[in-house]
Amino acid sequence: MEFSGRLRKKLRLACDQKNACYPHSLQFYLQPPSENISLIEFENLAIDRVKLLKAVENLGVSYVKGTEQYQNKLEAEIRKLKFSYRENLEDEYEPRRRDHISHFILRLAYCQSEDLRRWFIQQEMDLLRFRFNILPKDKIQNFLKDSHLHFEAISDEEKTLREQEIIASSPSLNGVKWESESVYKIPFADALDLFRGRRVYLEDGFAYVPLKDIVAIILNEFRANLSKALALTARSLPTVQSDERLQPLLNHLSHSYTGQDYSTQRNAGKISLDQIDSLSTKSFPPCMRQLHKALRDNHHLRHGGRMQYGLFLKGIGLTLEQALQFWKQEFIKGKMDPDKFDKGYSYNIRHSFGKEGKRTDYTPFSCMKIILTNPPSQGDYHGCPFRHSDPELLKQKLQAFKISPTGISQILDLVKGTHYQVACQKYFEMTHNVDDCGFSLNHPNQFFLESQRLLTGGKDIKKESSQPETPQPKPSVQKTRDAASALASLNSSLETELEGLEDYFSN
């Protein structure tokens, strides 16, 4: 087929106008889509976006973010799902359109609770970080401008003038070729995190931030914008839910696929109180092992610790009656009057099991919730040891857990890079004598179940009789799947997990 010059010009103009809608492979999603789409496309985009965010979550736990392996795996997932990821690719309009619309669809589904919002924001931030890290340097300034971020790269003359001060104040520039590094002049208030860490040069109310550090500031802006947008979306949700076509779809999305919540009591009553001490050393993650030891030593935990540990114990199988007995026995050892416990503490335990107040059946805290919310203060023992402990204190804890010096160094390196869940996964591998645990760790109760599966050969937790059994020897070194096969298994389980969602939408 031949086109006249006029027609070719017209087609090229139409293409340019379409591409102008999405000038970059990443965006801040400042404007909602305004086009009409079919219900089938709405459903398909929702499914694909959930698949993408689940892949982002799982890869972020299986690999250290920013490494070449992580980048390659995530790029392959994005390409497979036909979303945008790189600049300067041909026919990018449709992938960028899919990215834009699907993001706003999931806002409707994931604005409905604090946990859903937290999960959604974290995965979207990781996706933005990946895309920004592969954005060509000559495109960065335009992206910042289009995202309403008034950050200007300083001139070479200004950079040379402040070279010594900026290099001395920015640890991220160690080993970086100074001549090729861009530096941005940013209002001081936008760089507070860098300022707190003494990692930025300040002058006349401005921070001079190297390109390597600016991603943290961009992510903070993105988080603030998205958090505010989700709050506004939640207010208008009743109007959207009044549409009978969308309500079941959004509800189905919001109730699934942020990971298992471990609220189902399949193991309820299958462990005895006598087993808890033994299980704490063999199968508890460090956060719960720390809480258990503090409770046994002090015969008391503050509210944050009781909530985190109590819900974990509920998730591994303690019944309400066992929980009341467990906490009462321990608190009484601390010279607490039994009547005071019954009046001041037993109500909270029954409340966490959904037997008081609003009758909400509370679920155990995920790793993300523990890491991101309610940091411990002086005298508290809750939180994540990898996130909230001083490095020297963490080193002492790992030594007490009999981790080898080499293993401690590996874990501390991961913690220094803020890869807290990967550090916990490494702890699992070292304490269970395996080369690769073969799963992505995102929940303390998952740690416990995987530990028990490994130690018992996949059998259910066996409740001990009053005569304690002779403990079984620790299994020999078990060669599990390598990282590639583990990821293949991960993708396979993700596909299985999402089949139900696709079947639901196709009915």
C-alpha positions as CSV (number, residue, x, y, z in Angstrom):
1,M,0.0,0.0,0.0
2,E,1.4,3.4,-1.0
3,F,0.7,6.6,0.9
4,S,0.8,10.1,-0.5
5,G,3.1,12.7,1.2
6,R,0.1,14.5,2.7
7,L,-1.3,11.3,4.2
8,R,2.1,10.2,5.6
9,K,2.4,13.7,7.2
10,K,-1.1,13.4,8.7
11,L,-0.3,9.9,10.1
12,R,3.0,11.1,11.6
13,L,1.2,14.1,13.2
14,A,-1.4,11.9,14.8
15,C,1.3,9.6,16.1
16,D,3.2,12.6,17.6
17,Q,0.1,13.8,19.3
18,K,-0.5,10.4,20.9
19,N,3.1,10.2,22.1
20,A,2.8,13.7,23.6
21,C,0.2,12.3,26.0
22,Y,2.9,10.1,27.6
23,P,6.3,11.7,27.0
24,H,8.1,9.4,29.4
25,S,8.2,5.7,30.3
26,L,7.5,6.7,33.9
27,Q,5.2,9.3,35.4
28,F,3.8,10.6,38.7
29,Y,0.2,9.9,37.5
30,L,-0.9,13.5,38.2
31,Q,-3.8,13.4,35.8
32,P,-6.4,10.6,35.7
33,P,-7.3,9.1,32.3
34,S,-10.4,10.6,30.6
35,E,-11.1,8.1,27.8
36,N,-13.8,5.5,27.6
37,I,-12.7,1.8,27.9
38,S,-14.7,-1.4,27.8
39,L,-15.4,-3.4,30.9
40,I,-13.3,-6.3,29.5
41,E,-10.3,-4.0,29.0
42,F,-10.8,-2.6,32.5
43,E,-10.7,-6.1,33.9
44,N,-7.7,-7.2,31.9
45,L,-5.7,-4.1,32.8
46,A,-6.5,-4.6,36.5
47,I,-5.3,-8.2,36.4
48,D,-2.1,-7.3,34.5
49,R,-1.3,-4.5,36.9
50,V,-1.7,-6.8,39.9
51,K,0.6,-9.4,38.3
52,L,3.2,-6.6,37.7
53,L,3.1,-5.3,41.3
54,K,3.2,-8.9,42.7
55,A,6.3,-9.5,40.6
56,V,7.8,-6.2,41.9
57,E,7.2,-7.4,45.5
58,N,8.5,-10.9,45.0
59,L,11.7,-9.8,43.2
60,G,12.4,-7.1,45.8
61,V,12.5,-9.8,48.4
62,S,14.3,-12.4,46.3
63,Y,17.1,-10.1,45.1
64,V,18.8,-7.0,46.3
65,K,17.1,-4.0,44.7
66,G,19.2,-2.2,42.1
67,T,21.5,-5.1,41.3
68,E,21.9,-6.2,37.7
69,Q,20.1,-9.5,38.4
70,Y,17.1,-7.6,39.9
71,Q,17.0,-5.1,37.1
72,N,17.1,-7.8,34.4
73,K,14.4,-10.0,36.0
74,L,12.1,-7.0,36.6
75,E,12.6,-5.7,33.0
76,A,11.7,-9.2,31.7
77,E,8.5,-9.2,33.8
78,I,7.5,-5.7,32.6
79,R,8.2,-6.6,29.0
80,K,6.1,-9.8,29.3
81,L,3.1,-7.9,30.7
82,K,3.5,-5.2,28.0
83,F,4.0,-2.2,30.2
84,S,6.3,0.7,29.6
85,Y,9.8,0.6,31.0
86,R,12.4,2.3,28.7
87,E,12.7,5.5,26.8
88,N,13.4,5.6,23.1
89,L,11.5,2.5,22.2
90,E,9.2,2.3,19.2
91,D,5.5,1.9,19.6
92,E,5.5,3.0,23.2
93,Y,2.2,4.7,23.2
94,E,0.1,1.6,24.0
95,P,2.4,0.3,26.9
96,R,2.4,3.8,28.5
97,R,-1.4,4.0,28.1
98,R,-1.8,0.6,29.7
99,D,0.5,1.7,32.5
100,H,-1.5,5.0,33.1
101,I,-5.0,3.5,33.1
102,S,-4.1,0.4,35.1
103,H,-2.5,2.4,37.9
104,F,-5.7,4.4,38.4
105,I,-7.8,1.3,38.3
106,L,-5.9,-0.2,41.2
107,R,-6.2,3.1,43.1
108,L,-9.9,2.3,43.3
109,A,-9.2,-1.2,44.7
110,Y,-6.3,-0.4,47.0
111,C,-7.5,2.8,48.7
112,Q,-9.9,0.9,51.0
113,S,-7.7,0.2,54.0
114,E,-4.4,1.3,55.5
115,D,-2.8,-2.1,54.8
116,L,-3.9,-2.1,51.1
117,R,-2.7,1.5,50.7
118,R,0.7,0.7,52.3
119,W,1.2,-2.3,50.0
120,F,0.2,-0.5,46.9
121,I,2.4,2.6,47.6
122,Q,5.4,0.5,48.3
123,Q,5.2,-1.5,45.1
124,E,4.5,1.6,43.0
125,M,7.6,3.3,44.6
126,D,9.8,0.3,43.8
127,L,8.5,0.3,40.2
128,L,9.2,4.1,39.8
129,R,12.7,3.6,41.3
130,F,13.5,0.9,38.7
131,R,12.2,3.0,35.8
132,F,14.1,6.2,37.0
133,N,17.3,4.3,37.4
134,I,17.3,3.3,33.7
135,L,16.1,6.7,32.5
136,P,18.7,8.4,30.2
137,K,20.4,11.3,31.8
138,D,19.3,13.7,29.0
139,K,15.7,12.9,29.8
140,I,15.8,13.4,33.5
141,Q,15.3,17.2,33.5
142,N,12.3,17.0,31.3
143,F,10.8,14.3,33.5
144,L,11.3,16.4,36.6
145,K,9.6,19.4,34.9
146,D,6.7,17.3,33.7
147,S,6.3,15.9,37.2
148,H,6.1,19.5,38.6
149,L,9.4,18.9,40.5
150,H,11.4,22.2,40.3
151,F,14.8,20.7,40.6
152,E,17.4,22.2,38.3
153,A,20.8,20.7,37.4
154,I,23.5,23.3,38.1
155,S,25.9,24.5,35.4
156,D,29.4,23.1,35.0
157,E,30.8,26.4,36.3
158,E,28.7,26.2,39.5
159,K,29.6,22.6,39.9
160,T,33.3,23.3,39.7
161,L,33.0,26.2,42.1
162,R,31.5,23.9,44.8
163,E,33.3,20.7,43.9
164,Q,35.2,20.1,47.1
165,E,32.2,20.9,49.4
166,I,29.8,18.7,47.5
167,I,32.2,15.7,47.3
168,A,33.1,16.0,51.0
169,S,29.4,16.1,52.0
170,S,28.1,13.3,49.7
171,P,29.2,9.7,50.5
172,S,27.4,8.4,47.4
173,L,30.1,10.1,45.2
174,N,32.8,7.8,46.4
175,G,34.3,6.1,43.4
176,V,32.1,8.1,41.0
177,K,33.6,10.0,38.1
178,W,32.9,13.6,39.1
179,E,32.9,15.1,35.6
180,S,30.0,12.9,34.4
181,E,27.8,13.3,37.6
182,S,24.9,15.7,37.5
183,V,24.2,17.8,40.6
184,Y,20.8,19.3,41.4
185,K,20.0,22.4,43.4
186,I,17.0,21.6,45.6
187,P,15.1,23.6,48.3
188,F,16.4,22.5,51.7
189,A,13.0,21.4,52.9
190,D,12.9,18.8,50.1
191,A,16.1,17.2,51.2
192,L,15.5,16.7,55.0
193,D,16.3,13.0,54.9
194,L,19.7,13.6,53.4
195,F,20.3,16.4,55.8
196,R,19.5,14.2,58.8
197,G,22.0,11.7,57.6
198,R,24.6,14.4,57.0
199,R,24.8,13.3,53.4
200,V,24.3,16.6,51.5
201,Y,25.9,20.0,51.1
202,L,23.8,23.0,52.1
203,E,24.2,26.6,51.1
204,D,21.8,29.6,51.3
205,G,18.7,27.4,51.9
206,F,19.4,25.0,49.0
207,A,20.8,21.4,49.0
208,Y,23.2,20.4,46.3
209,V,22.2,16.8,45.6
210,P,24.1,14.4,43.2
211,L,22.0,12.4,40.8
212,K,22.7,9.2,42.8
213,D,20.8,10.7,45.8
214,I,18.0,12.5,44.0
215,V,16.0,9.3,43.5
216,A,15.3,9.2,47.3
217,I,13.8,12.7,47.1
218,I,11.7,11.9,44.0
219,L,10.4,8.8,45.8
220,N,9.4,10.8,48.9
221,E,7.5,13.3,46.7
222,F,5.8,10.4,44.8
223,R,4.9,8.7,48.1
224,A,3.3,11.9,49.5
225,N,1.4,12.6,46.3
226,L,0.1,9.0,46.0
227,S,-0.8,8.8,49.7
228,K,-2.9,12.0,49.4
229,A,-4.5,10.8,46.1
230,L,-5.5,7.5,47.7
231,A,-7.1,9.3,50.6
232,L,-9.1,11.4,48.1
233,T,-10.0,8.3,46.1
234,A,-11.3,6.6,49.3
235,R,-13.7,9.5,49.9
236,S,-15.3,9.2,46.4
237,L,-15.3,5.4,46.5
238,P,-19.0,5.1,47.5
239,T,-20.0,6.7,44.2
240,V,-17.9,4.2,42.2
241,Q,-19.2,1.3,44.2
242,S,-22.7,2.2,43.4
243,D,-22.0,0.9,39.9
244,E,-23.1,-2.8,40.1
245,R,-20.6,-3.7,37.3
246,L,-17.5,-2.4,39.2
247,Q,-18.3,-3.2,42.8
248,P,-17.7,-6.9,42.8
249,L,-14.6,-6.5,40.7
250,L,-13.0,-3.9,43.0
251,N,-13.9,-5.9,46.1
252,H,-12.4,-9.0,44.6
253,L,-9.2,-7.2,43.8
254,S,-8.9,-5.5,47.2
255,H,-9.5,-8.7,49.2
256,S,-6.8,-10.7,47.4
257,Y,-3.2,-10.8,46.1
258,T,-1.4,-8.6,48.7
259,G,0.0,-11.9,50.2
260,Q,-1.4,-14.3,52.7
261,D,-2.6,-12.7,55.8
262,Y,-2.3,-15.8,58.0
263,S,-5.6,-15.2,59.7
264,T,-7.0,-18.6,58.9
265,Q,-6.7,-20.8,62.0
266,R,-5.8,-24.1,60.3
267,N,-3.4,-24.9,63.1
268,A,-5.6,-23.6,65.9
269,G,-4.9,-25.7,69.0
270,K,-2.2,-27.8,67.3
271,I,0.6,-26.5,69.5
272,S,0.8,-26.5,73.3
273,L,2.1,-23.7,75.5
274,D,5.0,-26.0,76.5
275,Q,6.3,-26.0,72.9
276,I,6.7,-22.2,72.6
277,D,10.1,-21.9,74.2
278,S,11.5,-24.6,71.9
279,L,9.8,-23.3,68.8
280,S,11.1,-19.8,69.5
281,T,14.7,-20.9,69.1
282,K,14.1,-23.2,66.1
283,S,11.4,-21.5,64.0
284,F,10.7,-17.9,65.1
285,P,12.0,-15.0,63.0
286,P,14.3,-12.7,64.9
287,C,11.6,-10.1,65.6
288,M,9.4,-12.7,67.4
289,R,12.4,-14.4,69.0
290,Q,13.4,-11.0,70.4
291,L,9.9,-10.4,71.8
292,H,9.6,-13.9,73.3
293,K,13.0,-13.5,75.1
294,A,12.0,-10.0,76.4
295,L,8.7,-11.4,77.7
296,R,10.4,-14.3,79.5
297,D,13.1,-12.0,81.0
298,N,10.9,-9.1,82.1
299,H,7.5,-10.9,82.4
300,H,5.9,-7.9,80.6
301,L,5.7,-6.3,77.2
302,R,4.3,-2.9,76.3
303,H,1.3,-2.5,74.0
304,G,3.2,-2.5,70.7
305,G,5.0,-5.7,71.7
306,R,1.9,-7.4,72.9
307,M,0.1,-6.7,69.7
308,Q,2.9,-7.8,67.4
309,Y,3.7,-10.9,69.3
310,G,0.2,-11.8,70.3
311,L,-1.1,-11.8,66.8
312,F,1.9,-13.8,65.6
313,L,1.1,-16.5,68.2
314,K,-2.5,-16.4,67.1
315,G,-1.4,-17.0,63.5
316,I,0.8,-20.0,64.4
317,G,-2.1,-21.7,66.2
318,L,-2.7,-20.4,69.7
319,T,-6.4,-20.5,70.6
320,L,-8.0,-17.7,72.6
321,E,-8.0,-19.8,75.7
322,Q,-4.3,-20.6,75.3
323,A,-3.5,-17.0,74.6
324,L,-5.2,-15.9,77.8
325,Q,-3.4,-18.6,79.8
326,F,0.0,-17.8,78.3
327,W,-0.1,-14.1,78.9
328,K,-1.6,-14.4,82.4
329,Q,1.0,-16.9,83.6
330,E,3.8,-14.7,82.4
331,F,2.5,-11.4,83.7
332,I,1.8,-13.0,87.1
333,K,5.4,-14.0,87.3
334,G,6.1,-10.3,87.2
335,K,4.2,-9.8,90.4
336,M,1.0,-8.6,88.7
337,D,-2.2,-9.3,90.6
338,P,-4.4,-11.8,88.7
339,D,-7.4,-9.5,89.1
340,K,-5.5,-6.6,87.6
341,F,-4.6,-8.8,84.5
342,D,-8.3,-9.9,84.1
343,K,-9.5,-6.2,84.2
344,G,-6.7,-4.5,82.3
345,Y,-5.3,-7.0,79.8
346,S,-7.7,-9.9,79.0
347,Y,-10.1,-7.6,77.2
348,N,-7.4,-6.6,74.7
349,I,-6.5,-10.3,74.0
350,R,-10.2,-11.2,73.4
351,H,-10.5,-8.0,71.3
352,S,-7.6,-9.2,69.0
353,F,-9.4,-12.5,68.5
354,G,-12.6,-10.6,67.4
355,K,-14.6,-11.4,70.6
356,E,-15.0,-7.8,71.8
357,G,-15.6,-4.3,70.5
358,K,-16.2,-4.2,66.7
359,R,-15.6,-8.0,66.5
360,T,-12.8,-7.5,64.1
361,D,-10.7,-10.6,63.7
362,Y,-7.2,-9.0,63.6
363,T,-4.5,-10.6,61.4
364,P,-0.8,-11.0,62.2
365,F,1.5,-8.1,61.1
366,S,3.3,-8.5,57.8
367,C,7.0,-7.6,57.4
368,M,6.1,-4.4,55.6
369,K,3.8,-3.3,58.4
370,I,6.4,-4.0,61.1
371,I,9.1,-2.2,59.2
372,L,7.1,0.9,58.2
373,T,4.9,1.6,61.2
374,N,5.1,2.2,64.9
375,P,8.9,2.2,65.4
376,P,10.0,1.1,68.9
377,S,11.1,3.6,71.5
378,Q,13.2,3.2,74.6
379,G,12.0,0.1,76.6
380,D,10.1,-1.4,73.6
381,Y,11.0,-4.7,72.0
382,H,8.7,-4.8,69.0
383,G,9.7,-3.8,65.4
384,C,12.1,-5.4,63.0
385,P,15.6,-6.0,64.5
386,F,17.2,-5.5,61.0
387,R,15.4,-2.1,60.6
388,H,15.3,-0.7,64.1
389,S,18.4,-2.0,65.8
390,D,21.7,-0.2,66.0
391,P,24.3,-2.1,63.9
392,E,26.4,-3.0,66.9
393,L,23.4,-4.2,68.9
394,L,22.2,-6.2,65.9
395,K,25.7,-7.8,65.6
396,Q,25.5,-8.9,69.3
397,K,22.1,-10.4,68.8
398,L,23.3,-12.4,65.7
399,Q,26.3,-13.6,67.7
400,A,23.9,-14.8,70.5
401,F,21.9,-16.6,67.8
402,K,25.2,-18.4,66.8
403,I,25.5,-16.9,63.4
404,S,29.0,-17.2,61.9
405,P,31.2,-14.1,61.6
406,T,31.0,-14.4,57.8
407,G,27.2,-14.7,58.0
408,I,27.0,-11.7,60.3
409,S,29.0,-9.6,57.8
410,Q,26.7,-10.6,54.9
411,I,23.6,-9.7,56.9
412,L,25.0,-6.4,58.1
413,D,25.9,-5.5,54.5
414,L,22.3,-6.2,53.5
415,V,21.0,-4.1,56.4
416,K,23.3,-1.2,55.4
417,G,21.7,-1.3,52.0
418,T,18.2,-1.2,53.6
419,H,17.4,-4.7,52.3
420,Y,15.8,-5.8,55.6
421,Q,13.7,-8.7,54.3
422,V,16.6,-10.1,52.3
423,A,18.7,-9.9,55.5
424,C,16.0,-11.9,57.3
425,Q,15.9,-14.4,54.5
426,K,19.7,-14.8,54.8
427,Y,19.2,-15.4,58.5
428,F,16.7,-18.1,57.7
429,E,19.2,-19.8,55.3
430,M,22.0,-19.7,57.9
431,T,19.9,-21.0,60.8
432,H,18.4,-23.8,58.7
433,N,21.6,-24.7,57.0
434,V,20.3,-24.3,53.4
435,D,21.9,-22.5,50.4
436,D,18.7,-21.0,49.1
437,C,15.4,-21.0,51.0
438,G,13.4,-21.0,47.7
439,F,10.7,-18.5,48.8
440,S,10.3,-14.7,49.1
441,L,9.9,-13.7,52.7
442,N,7.3,-11.1,53.5
443,H,5.6,-12.3,56.7
444,P,6.9,-13.5,60.1
445,N,4.3,-16.3,60.1
446,Q,5.6,-17.4,56.7
447,F,9.0,-17.7,58.2
448,F,7.6,-19.9,60.9
449,L,5.6,-22.2,58.5
450,E,8.5,-22.5,56.1
451,S,10.8,-23.4,59.0
452,Q,8.4,-26.0,60.3
453,R,8.0,-27.4,56.8
454,L,11.7,-27.8,56.5
455,L,12.3,-29.2,60.0
456,T,9.4,-31.7,59.9
457,G,9.6,-32.7,56.3
458,G,6.3,-31.1,55.3
459,K,4.3,-32.7,58.1
460,D,1.8,-30.7,60.2
461,I,2.9,-29.3,63.5
462,K,2.6,-32.1,66.0
463,K,1.3,-31.2,69.4
464,E,3.5,-32.5,72.1
465,S,2.2,-34.7,74.9
466,S,2.9,-34.0,78.5
467,Q,5.9,-36.2,78.2
468,P,8.2,-34.2,75.9
469,E,9.6,-36.1,73.0
470,T,13.2,-36.4,72.3
471,P,14.0,-33.5,69.9
472,Q,14.8,-34.5,66.4
473,P,18.3,-33.8,65.1
474,K,18.6,-30.8,62.8
475,P,18.4,-31.9,59.2
476,S,21.6,-32.1,57.2
477,V,22.5,-29.5,54.6
478,Q,19.8,-29.4,52.1
479,K,20.5,-28.1,48.6
480,T,17.4,-26.2,47.6
481,R,16.6,-24.7,44.3
482,D,19.0,-22.1,42.9
483,A,17.8,-18.5,42.5
484,A,16.6,-19.0,38.9
485,S,14.5,-22.1,39.7
486,A,13.1,-20.4,42.8
487,L,12.0,-17.5,40.7
488,A,10.4,-19.9,38.2
489,S,8.5,-21.5,41.1
490,L,7.6,-18.1,42.4
491,N,6.1,-17.1,39.0
492,S,4.3,-20.4,38.7
493,S,2.6,-19.9,42.1
494,L,1.8,-16.3,41.1
495,E,0.1,-17.5,37.9
496,T,-1.9,-20.1,39.9
497,E,-2.8,-17.4,42.5
498,L,-4.1,-15.1,39.8
499,E,-6.0,-17.8,37.8
500,G,-8.9,-17.5,40.3
501,L,-9.1,-13.8,39.6
502,E,-9.1,-14.3,35.9
503,D,-11.8,-17.0,36.2
504,Y,-13.8,-14.7,38.4
505,F,-13.8,-11.9,35.8
506,S,-14.5,-14.2,32.9
507,N,-17.7,-15.6,34.5
